[in-house]
């Protein structure tokens, strides 16, 4: 039997993550974040969601590297929807252990695990569906980096990855006058209550059907969003059709108090903003963002923030700019067909 470690770096001992590893795993990510200063990084609550995932079980979708003292020095994981056309890769290396080849070794593990996951998903597709060709996409791995992470960019470029999309983090100071906004007749603003979680999920899937790189959110992934400890339903809102009660649009917000300490300001972050195609052009997005600014201001926030695809064809970037948002950071999505 092949006894090679899962990652080609024998100086560390490698095994999948487990629930008991969460505190030490989160500590590794935090140590790395101090040096690499990402805009956001995962905490224990996020890792608990990964451990609970049924779609991407940690036993096969994660790997941790331990030194001789049992300290976690590196990790990697992949995430993929069963019918998705790509896997997403994540990972980091303890700053004290960088420049030793661990990143290259982890990238190799991510690529191999992506191939295996695609093969497993294809095996579950009925033969008559596979025969049509649409159910057999080429395995593809996507990895995100921030503009300040030049060492990660070099690693990915050397590994054959190319940038396929740019994203802008945008901020809007809340000490300026808020823009006016009013909903069209027949539309009403409502609170994001638990009873609306499922209708909003369905509205999100419909709204993002034509967005680059988007895949439908199933109930598991949606639960992770609306039940995350940083989620702020009190800073969120939904626009309903007053006749049909259909969800026309939504704004889901969050706040990370730890990031506020690090960055020196409190931000209300719009995690998701969407409008169903049939309701576009009626000022819903503007009304939702203006409502969010008012909620953020009342909650003592300094800045309204969000991320946007720089090539978004819906006109979102122009809308955000008109409302006073300005780009402050850029991130990239890198792809490699395997």
N, C-alpha and C positions, 0 to 999 in steps of 0.2 A: 504494500500500500504506500502511496506517495505521502511522505511525512513533511514535505516542504512547508514552511510557514506561509500563511495566506498573503503576506506582504514580503517582498524581496528586500528585507532589511533585517538581517539576523541579530543585530545588536539590541533590538527590542523584542519583547515577547508579545505576540499578537493573538487576539481572540475577539469574538463579537462582544458588543456592549450588553450589559444587563441592568436591571433597575437599580441594583445596589451600587452601580458605577456612577450614577447620575451626579452626586455632589463633586466627585473628583473629575468627572468629565467636564462639568460646567466650570470647574476651577481652571482646567487647561485652557478652555476657550477664553475665560476672563484674563488669564495671564498673557495670552497672545494678543488680546484686544488692547491691553495697556500699551503694547509696543506698536501694533499695526493700526490702531485708531480707526476701526471701521465705523461707519455711521450707525450701525446696529449690530448686535451679536446675540446669540442664543443664550438663554438662562436655563435654570433648572426646570421651570415650568414647560419650556419648549422641548427640552429633552424628555420630559415625562410623556409628552404627546408622541414623540417618536417611539418610545418604548411601548406605548399602548397601541401603535398602529397595526392594523391587520393587513393593510395593503403592502406595507414595506416592513416586515418583521425584522427587528434588530438582529435576530440570530443569523440572518443571511444578508442583511443590508447595511451592517455596520462593522467596523473593525477598530479596535483600540490597541495602541502600542505602549507597553509598560517597560520601564527601565528595571534594573536589578533591585531597586528598592520598592518596587510596586507602584511607582508614580507614573501616571498616564502622561506620555510625552507627545503623542500624535493620535489623530483619529481621522477616519473617513466614513462617509455614508452616502448611499444613493437613495433617491426617491423617484418612483415612477407610477403613473396611472396604468392599470392593466391594459387599456386600449390606447395608451398614449404613444406618440411618435418620437418621444425622447425621454431620457432619464436625466435627472438633475444631480450633480455631484457637489459634495460639501466636504470640508475638512480643514485641518490646521496642524501646524507643527509648533511645539514649544519653542519660543525664541532661543532658548539655551541649546536647542538641538538642531537648529536650522543650519543650512549649508553643509549637510552631511549626505545628501541624497535621499532623505526621507520623502520629500515632496514628490520626487520622480517615482519613487517606489509606490507611494499612495496613489498617484495618478495611474500607474499600471494596474493596481487593484481595482480602482474605480472603473477603468475601461473593461477589464475582464468581467467584473460583476455585472456591468451593463450588458455585455454580450449574453451572459448567462440569463439575466432577467428577461431580455427580449426573446431568447430561445424558449424560456419557460412560458411566457405569455403566448407565443405562437403555438406551442403544443396544446394550449387550451382552446384554441380557435377551431371550430368545426372544419373538417376537410373541405366541404363545399364552399365555405366562405374563403378559406385560404386559396382555393383554386382561382379565385377572381383576382388575386394579386394585391388588393387593397389592404388586406389584413397582415401583410408581411413587410412593414417598413424596415429600412436599413437601420440597424442599431445606431443611435446617436446620443452623445453625452453633451450636456450643457453645463457650464460652470460660470458663475458670476464673479467679477472682481470690481473693486473700486478704483478710481482713477489714481489714487495714491499708492496702489500696490504694484509697483513696477516689477518687483521680484516674482510675483505671481504671473504677471503678463509675460515675462521672459520664459518662465517654465512652460506656460501654455503654448507660446509661439514655438518653442523648441519641440514641444510634443505634437505639433501639427494642428493646433487649434486656430481658428480664425474668429475675429469679432463679427458677429452677425447683427448686433443691435446695440444702440446706446440709450441710456436712460438718464433723465435729469431729476435730481432731488431739488425741489423748489420750496422756497420759504416766502411767507407773506407776513411782515410785522403787523401785530395787532394794535399798536399804538397809533395807527393811522385811521382816519374815518373809514367806516365800513361802507361798501358799495350798496346801493339800493337794489332790491330784487323783489319781484312779485310773481306768484304763480298764475298761470292762465286759468280762466273759469273752467270748472269741472275737475280741478286738481286740488288736493288738500294735503298739507304737511301733517305727518303723524309720527309718534314716538316709535322707536324700535323696541317692541315688546317681544317676549319669547314666542307668542303666537304667530308672529310674522317671520320668524327665522326661516322656515321652510319656503313660504312664498317669496322671500327675498333671495334665497338661494336659487330658486327657479328663474327669477328675474335676472339675477346675475349671469347665469348660464346663457340666457337668451341675449342679454345685452353684450356679452363678450364673445358671442359666436363668431363675429367678424373681426376680432382683434388678433393681431400677430402673437403667436406663441401661446395663446390662451387655451386651456383645456377645461372641460366641465368640472365643477366641484361636486363631488359626491357628498353624502351625508357625513361621512367620517371627517373629511378635510374641512367641510363647512363647520362642523362642531368645534374643531380646533380653532377656527377663526372667531366665532361668536362667543366661545366660552374661555378664550385665552384670558389669563389674569390681567393683561394689559388692555383688553377690550373695554371700551367705554360706551355702553349703550346710551348713557345720559348725554353724550356728545355726538350721538348719531341721530339719523332721521330717515324717514321713508316718505315718498310722495305716492299717494294713492289716487286712483281714478274714483271720483266721488259717486259715480253711477255704478260701476262694476266692482269696485273695491280691489281692482287689479293693482299690483305694485308697478308703478310707472318708472320709478327711480329710487335710488337709495344712496346714502353716505354713511359708511361704517368707519368709526373713529377709534383711535387708541391713544394711550399716553403711557410713556415709559419713564417713571420717576428716576430711575438709576441713570439713564442717558441724560436726563435734565441736569443732574449733578455734574456729570462729566463734561457736557457741552456748555454749561453755564447759562442755559435758558430753558424755559418750559415750553414744550411744543405739543399742540394738539395735532395728531397725525391722521390724515385721511387714508385709511388702509385701502378702502374700495369705494369707488364712485362709478355708478352706472345708470344708464337710461335705456329703457327698451326702445328698439328701433321705431315702433309705431308712435312713440311719444316724443321723439327728438324734434328739435326746433321750436320747443315751447318754453324754453328758459328754465327747464327743470334743474339742470346741472348748476347753473348760476344760482338759482334759489337755494339749492342744497349747500353749496359752498358758502354762500353768504350766511345761511343759518348756522353752519358749522363755525364760522368766524365769531358769530355772536355767542354761541355756546362756549367756545374756547375762551373768549374774553371774559365771560362771566365766571369761568372756572379758574381764572387767574393765569392763563397761558400767555406767553410772550409772542409766540409765533404760530401761524398755521402752516402746516407742511404736507407735502405729498410727493409722490414719484410719478413720472410720466414717461412713456415711450417717446423718444425724440422724433420718431417718424409716425406717430399716431395719426391715422387719416381722418379721424373724427373731428379735428379742429380743437382738441382738448388743450394743446399747448397754447394756442392763441387765446382761448378763453381764460386760462390761468394767468396769462400775461396781462390781459385786460383787467383782471381782478386784483392785480398788484403782486402776484407771485413772481419771484426771480430765481433763476437757477443758481444753486450754491455748490453742488457737487455733481459729478458724473460717474456712472457705473457702466460696465460693459457685460454683455452676454457673449460667451465664447462657445463655439460648437465644434465638434469633431465627429464625422461619420466613421463608424468603426467597421 
